[in-house]
Amino acid sequence: MLRFAVRRIVLLVPVIVGLSLLIFAIARLLPGDPVTLAAGPNATQAEIADLAREFGLDQPLPVQYWHYATGLVTGDWGQSIFTRRPVLEDLKAYLPATLELVVVAMVLAIVIGIPAGLLAAVYRDRWPDYVSRVVSLGAISMPRFFLGLLLQLGLAMWLGWLPLGGRFPLTEDPPPFVTGFLTIDSLWAGDPHAFGVALAYLALPAFATCLSPLATITRMMRATTLEVLQQDYVLTERALGLSQRLIIFKYVLKNAMSSTLTVIGLYFGWLLGGTVLVETVFDWPGIGLYATKAIVTQDFMPVMGVTLTIGVLFVAVNLVVDLLYGLLNPKVRYE
């Protein structure tokens, strides 16, 4: 297993290097001049040239990439042309909010979707299966931003059960920063009131985010479970008189989880880059909202930093999925 893990980690190095090169090339080839835009409409050519020289944008592209790549290794991810703030500092401030939203959404999708898909397969063409089909179809068809607006209108404005938007009340002090996850930090600080408040603000955006992966995980789990139930060894176990519960939870569930794990890993990476609309609707201060503001102003360094961060996290999550897949299916460790 250790050899399998090391081989997977080594293979990630060229992927990350290629990702950084691709992000840099796309950012430089996009139309628009961020230096002129940042300098303002009344700036002279000399002022624009000085600003370009300050950020190293007057140098050849290979030299710019070398400085960018070495800066990534040393912790210098560049500066925003507009705010003059280091990109890495902004990512440290905004990334925990997005990670908390995505992790909670994926936990909800996994905790609900896997049992729902398993139940739908076991009770195929009966009412649990029909209910899961209808719910999955509705969940995957509903645009997340529209669902977010409906949740705000119903649960926040009409009923007043949950906050309309934001991450924490402006009138209250958040818990001391430890992980950046307000729910975890409030528990770490022993503050149940702050935990309840953070959970209330997280509820609506997390629910709006989780529906699409929930539907996909449910359908994938149902399909793989039905396939496993038709295998010869399952039929043999039934012929030997083993109980249905033992067969499902000891033999079927483990084998059916393999394909579902791949979907979970893909969805986690997709949600990291796909929370822009949800964060905008709920005014959630994550990297999606941060990247949107940078794109509007053609501020390339924050956009590159956000894209690279999402890519690295996506690669890391898929590494974890590969390792878990190796645990579930020992045959892949030797491929």
C-alpha positions in Angstrom: 0.0 0.0 0.0 2.9 2.4 0.8 4.4 1.8 -2.7 1.0 2.4 -4.3 0.7 5.7 -2.4 4.2 6.9 -3.2 3.7 6.1 -6.9 0.5 8.2 -6.9 2.2 11.1 -5.2 5.1 11.2 -7.6 2.8 11.2 -10.5 1.2 14.4 -9.1 4.3 16.5 -9.6 4.2 16.8 -13.4 0.5 17.4 -13.2 0.9 20.4 -10.8 3.8 21.8 -12.9 1.7 21.5 -16.1 -1.3 23.1 -14.4 0.8 26.1 -13.3 2.2 26.5 -16.8 -1.3 26.2 -18.4 -2.8 28.8 -16.0 0.0 31.2 -16.6 -0.3 30.9 -20.4 -4.1 31.4 -20.4 -3.9 34.4 -18.1 -1.3 36.1 -20.4 -3.2 35.2 -23.6 -6.5 36.6 -22.5 -7.5 39.9 -24.1 -7.4 43.0 -22.0 -4.7 45.1 -20.3 -5.0 45.0 -16.5 -2.1 47.5 -16.1 -3.9 50.1 -18.1 -7.2 49.4 -16.3 -5.5 49.6 -12.9 -3.6 52.8 -13.8 -6.9 54.6 -14.5 -8.3 56.5 -17.5 -6.1 59.6 -16.8 -2.8 57.8 -16.5 0.0 58.7 -18.8 2.1 56.2 -20.8 5.0 56.7 -18.4 2.8 55.9 -15.4 1.5 52.8 -17.2 5.0 51.7 -18.0 6.1 52.3 -14.4 3.2 50.2 -13.1 4.0 47.4 -15.6 7.7 47.5 -14.5 6.6 47.3 -10.8 4.7 44.1 -11.4 7.3 42.6 -13.8 4.9 42.6 -16.7 7.4 44.3 -19.0 9.6 41.3 -19.1 9.5 38.4 -21.6 7.0 35.7 -20.9 9.5 32.9 -20.0 11.1 35.2 -17.4 7.7 36.1 -16.0 6.8 32.4 -15.7 10.1 31.7 -14.0 9.5 34.4 -11.4 6.0 33.1 -11.0 7.0 29.5 -10.5 9.8 30.2 -8.1 7.4 32.5 -6.2 4.9 29.7 -5.8 7.6 27.5 -4.2 8.8 30.3 -1.8 5.3 31.4 -0.9 5.1 34.6 -3.1 2.0 34.1 -5.2 2.1 37.7 -6.5 0.2 40.8 -5.7 -3.2 42.1 -6.8 -2.7 45.1 -9.1 -5.7 46.8 -7.7 -5.6 46.2 -3.9 -1.8 45.7 -3.7 -2.5 42.9 -1.3 -0.5 39.6 -1.5 -2.6 36.9 -3.2 -1.6 34.2 -0.8 -2.8 36.3 2.2 -6.2 36.8 0.4 -6.5 33.1 -0.3 -5.8 32.3 3.4 -8.6 34.6 4.3 -11.2 33.5 1.7 -10.4 29.8 1.2 -11.6 28.5 4.6 -15.1 29.8 3.9 -15.3 27.9 0.6 -13.8 24.8 2.0 -16.3 24.8 4.9 -19.2 25.2 2.5 -18.0 22.5 0.2 -17.1 20.0 2.9 -20.4 20.4 4.7 -22.3 20.1 1.4 -20.4 17.0 0.4 -20.9 15.4 3.9 -24.6 16.0 3.5 -24.6 14.5 0.0 -22.6 11.4 1.1 -24.5 10.8 4.3 -27.9 11.0 2.6 -27.0 9.8 -0.9 -25.2 6.5 -0.2 -28.0 5.1 2.0 -30.6 6.4 -0.3 -29.0 4.8 -3.3 -28.5 1.5 -1.5 -32.1 1.5 -0.3 -33.4 2.2 -3.8 -31.4 -0.7 -5.2 -32.5 -3.1 -2.5 -36.1 -2.1 -3.0 -36.0 -1.8 -6.8 -39.2 -0.8 -8.5 -40.9 -0.2 -5.1 -41.8 3.0 -3.3 -38.3 3.8 -1.9 -36.9 3.5 -5.5 -39.6 5.7 -6.9 -39.1 8.4 -4.3 -35.3 8.4 -4.9 -35.8 8.8 -8.6 -38.2 11.7 -8.3 -36.0 13.5 -5.7 -32.8 12.9 -7.7 -34.3 14.1 -10.9 -35.7 17.3 -9.2 -32.4 17.9 -7.4 -30.2 17.6 -10.4 -32.5 19.7 -12.6 -32.8 22.6 -10.2 -30.2 25.4 -10.8 -28.4 26.0 -7.6 -28.6 29.8 -7.7 -32.4 29.6 -8.3 -32.8 27.2 -5.5 -30.8 29.5 -3.3 -33.1 32.4 -4.1 -36.2 30.2 -3.3 -34.6 29.2 0.0 -33.9 32.8 0.9 -37.4 33.8 0.0 -39.1 31.0 1.9 -37.0 30.2 4.9 -35.3 33.5 5.5 -37.7 36.3 4.4 -41.2 34.7 4.8 -40.6 32.4 7.8 -37.5 34.1 9.3 -36.0 30.8 10.4 -32.5 31.3 9.0 -30.3 34.2 8.0 -30.7 35.7 4.6 -26.9 35.8 3.7 -23.4 36.3 5.0 -21.3 34.1 7.1 -21.5 35.6 10.6 -23.4 38.6 12.1 -21.5 41.9 11.8 -22.7 42.8 15.3 -21.0 39.8 16.9 -17.4 38.8 17.2 -16.5 35.5 15.4 -14.6 32.8 17.3 -10.8 33.1 17.4 -9.2 31.9 14.2 -7.8 28.4 14.4 -8.8 26.5 11.3 -10.9 29.2 9.5 -14.0 26.9 9.8 -16.3 28.9 12.0 -18.2 25.8 13.2 -14.9 24.1 14.2 -13.4 27.2 15.7 -16.5 27.9 17.8 -16.4 24.4 19.2 -12.7 24.7 19.8 -13.3 27.9 21.7 -16.1 26.2 23.7 -18.7 28.7 22.5 -22.0 26.9 21.7 -23.8 30.1 20.8 -21.2 31.0 18.1 -21.5 27.4 16.8 -25.3 27.7 16.5 -25.0 31.0 14.7 -22.3 29.8 12.3 -24.4 26.7 11.6 -27.5 28.8 10.9 -25.7 30.9 8.4 -24.2 27.8 6.8 -27.4 25.9 6.5 -29.0 27.5 3.4 -25.9 27.7 1.1 -24.8 24.2 2.1 -28.2 22.8 1.3 -28.3 24.6 -2.1 -24.8 23.3 -2.9 -25.3 19.7 -1.9 -28.4 18.8 -4.0 -26.6 18.2 -7.3 -23.9 15.9 -5.8 -26.6 14.2 -3.7 -28.6 13.3 -6.7 -25.6 12.0 -8.6 -24.3 10.0 -5.7 -27.7 8.5 -5.1 -28.1 7.4 -8.8 -24.6 6.1 -9.0 -24.9 4.1 -5.8 -28.2 2.6 -7.0 -26.7 1.6 -10.3 -23.6 0.0 -8.9 -25.5 -1.7 -6.2 -27.9 -3.3 -8.7 -24.8 -4.4 -10.7 -23.2 -6.0 -7.7 -26.4 -7.7 -6.6 -26.3 -9.6 -9.9 -22.8 -11.0 -9.4 -22.3 -14.8 -8.9 -20.8 -14.5 -5.5 -23.9 -12.7 -4.2 -26.2 -15.3 -5.6 -24.0 -18.0 -4.0 -24.2 -16.2 -0.6 -28.0 -16.1 -0.9 -28.0 -19.8 -1.8 -25.9 -20.6 1.3 -28.6 -18.9 3.5 -26.8 -15.8 4.6 -29.1 -13.0 5.8 -29.9 -10.2 3.5 -28.5 -7.6 5.9 -25.2 -9.4 6.1 -24.9 -9.7 2.4 -25.7 -6.0 1.8 -23.5 -4.5 4.4 -20.6 -6.8 4.4 -20.2 -7.7 0.7 -22.3 -5.6 -1.5 -21.7 -2.1 0.0 -17.9 -2.3 -0.1 -17.9 -3.3 -3.8 -20.6 -0.9 -4.8 -18.7 2.0 -3.2 -15.8 1.9 -5.6 -17.4 3.7 -8.5 -19.3 6.0 -6.1 -15.9 7.1 -4.6 -14.8 8.3 -8.0 -17.9 10.4 -8.4 -17.4 11.9 -4.9 -13.9 12.9 -5.7 -14.9 14.5 -9.0 -17.8 16.4 -7.4 -15.6 17.7 -4.6 -13.2 19.4 -7.1 -16.1 20.6 -9.2 -17.8 22.2 -6.3 -14.6 24.1 -5.3 -14.8 25.9 -8.6 -18.6 25.9 -8.9 -19.6 27.8 -5.8 -19.5 31.2 -7.4 -23.2 31.6 -7.9 -24.1 30.2 -4.5 -21.5 32.5 -2.8 -22.9 35.5 -4.8 -26.5 34.8 -3.9 -25.8 34.3 -0.2 -22.9 36.8 0.0 -20.7 34.1 1.2 -17.1 35.4 1.5 -15.3 32.6 -0.3 -12.8 32.3 -3.2 -15.6 32.1 -5.7 -16.7 35.7 -4.8 -13.1 36.8 -4.6 -12.4 35.4 -8.1 -15.5 37.0 -9.5 -14.4 40.4 -8.4 -10.9 39.8 -9.8 -12.2 38.7 -13.1 -14.4 41.9 -13.4 -11.3 44.1 -13.0 -9.0 41.8 -15.1 -6.8 41.3 -12.1 -4.9 38.2 -13.3 -2.8 37.3 -10.2 -5.8 36.6 -7.9 -7.5 34.6 -10.7 -4.4 32.6 -11.2 -4.0 32.0 -7.5 -7.7 30.8 -7.2 -7.4 28.6 -10.2 -4.2 27.0 -9.0 -5.5 26.5 -5.5 -8.6 24.8 -6.9 -6.5 22.6 -9.1 -4.2 21.5 -6.3 -7.1 20.7 -4.0 -8.8 18.8 -6.8 -5.6 16.8 -7.4 -5.2 16.2 -3.6 -8.8 15.0 -3.2 -8.4 12.6 -6.1 -5.2 11.3 -4.5 -7.2 10.5 -1.4 -9.9 8.8 -3.6 -7.2 6.7 -5.3 -5.9 5.6 -1.9 -9.4 4.8 -0.6 -10.0 2.9 -3.9 -6.9 0.9 -3.3 -8.1 0.0 0.2 -11.5 -1.1 -1.2 -10.1 -2.9 -4.2 -6.6 -4.4 -3.5 -6.1 -5.4 -7.2 -5.5 -1.7 -8.2 -2.5 -1.5 -5.9 -0.5 -3.6 -8.3 -1.6 -2.1 -11.6 
